Protein backbone atom coordinates (compact mmCIF):
# COMPACT_ATOMS: atom_id res chain seq x y z
CA UNK A 1 0.00 0.00 0.00
CA UNK A 2 0.98 3.64 -0.28
CA UNK A 3 3.80 4.69 2.06
CA UNK A 4 3.52 8.32 3.18
CA UNK A 5 7.12 8.24 4.42
CA UNK A 6 8.57 7.12 1.10
CA UNK A 7 11.13 9.41 -0.54
CA UNK A 8 9.59 8.83 -3.96
CA UNK A 9 5.80 9.05 -4.00
CA UNK A 10 3.77 6.26 -5.53
CA UNK A 11 2.53 7.40 -8.91
CA UNK A 12 0.24 4.51 -9.90
CA UNK A 13 -2.20 2.08 -8.32
CA UNK A 14 -4.15 -0.51 -10.29
CA UNK A 15 -7.77 -1.26 -9.39
CA UNK A 16 -9.61 -4.09 -11.14
CA UNK A 17 -13.37 -4.39 -10.70
CA UNK A 18 -15.30 -7.42 -11.94
CA UNK A 19 -18.99 -6.81 -12.58
CA UNK A 20 -20.14 -10.21 -13.81
CA UNK A 21 -20.79 -12.02 -10.52
CA UNK A 22 -24.46 -12.52 -9.73
CA UNK A 23 -24.24 -14.67 -6.60
CA UNK A 24 -21.62 -16.32 -4.49
CA UNK A 25 -18.64 -15.00 -2.57
CA UNK A 26 -17.34 -11.47 -3.05
CA UNK A 27 -13.78 -11.95 -4.21
CA UNK A 28 -10.97 -9.61 -3.12
CA UNK A 29 -7.29 -9.80 -3.99
CA UNK A 30 -4.88 -7.19 -2.65
CA UNK A 31 -1.28 -6.49 -3.50
CA UNK A 32 1.16 -3.72 -2.72
CA UNK A 33 0.18 -1.72 -5.81
CA UNK A 34 -3.20 -3.17 -6.78
CA UNK A 35 -6.62 -4.45 -5.71
CA UNK A 36 -9.04 -6.70 -7.54
CA UNK A 37 -12.65 -6.58 -6.40
CA UNK A 38 -15.59 -8.76 -7.34
CA UNK A 39 -16.19 -10.66 -10.52
CA UNK A 40 -17.06 -14.25 -11.22
CA UNK A 41 -14.45 -16.85 -10.35
CA UNK A 42 -13.28 -16.89 -13.98
CA UNK A 43 -13.08 -13.10 -14.34
CA UNK A 44 -11.33 -12.62 -11.01
CA UNK A 45 -8.78 -15.31 -11.87
CA UNK A 46 -8.10 -13.70 -15.29
CA UNK A 47 -7.51 -10.31 -13.65
CA UNK A 48 -5.17 -11.94 -11.12
CA UNK A 49 -3.19 -13.63 -13.88
CA UNK A 50 -2.83 -10.40 -15.87
CA UNK A 51 -1.68 -8.36 -12.90
CA UNK A 52 0.73 -11.04 -11.70
CA UNK A 53 2.19 -11.27 -15.21
CA UNK A 54 2.58 -7.50 -15.28
CA UNK A 55 4.30 -7.53 -11.88
CA UNK A 56 6.68 -10.27 -13.02
CA UNK A 57 7.63 -8.35 -16.16
CA UNK A 58 8.17 -5.11 -14.26
CA UNK A 59 10.15 -6.94 -11.58
CA UNK A 60 12.62 -8.15 -14.23
CA UNK A 61 13.38 -4.48 -14.83
CA UNK A 62 13.55 -3.70 -11.10
CA UNK A 63 10.29 -1.77 -11.26
CA UNK A 64 6.78 -1.99 -9.81
CA UNK A 65 3.28 -0.84 -10.69
CA UNK A 66 3.50 1.92 -8.08
CA UNK A 67 6.57 3.40 -9.74
CA UNK A 68 5.09 3.81 -13.20
CA UNK A 69 4.72 7.30 -14.61
CA UNK A 70 1.37 8.36 -16.08
CA UNK A 71 2.30 7.70 -19.71
CA UNK A 72 3.76 4.30 -18.85
CA UNK A 73 0.64 3.41 -16.87
CA UNK A 74 -1.56 4.29 -19.84
CA UNK A 75 0.49 1.90 -22.00
CA UNK A 76 0.14 -0.85 -19.38
CA UNK A 77 -3.62 -0.31 -19.11
CA UNK A 78 -3.96 -0.59 -22.89
CA UNK A 79 -1.91 -3.82 -22.94
CA UNK A 80 -3.97 -5.34 -20.11
CA UNK A 81 -7.21 -4.44 -21.87
CA UNK A 82 -6.08 -5.96 -25.17
CA UNK A 83 -4.59 -9.09 -23.64
Protein Blocks (a to p, Z undefined) as FASTA:
>chain_A
ZZfkbmbdcfbdcddddfkbfbdcddddddfkbcceejifklmmmmmmmmmmmmmmmmmn
opafklpcfklmmmmmmmmmmZZ
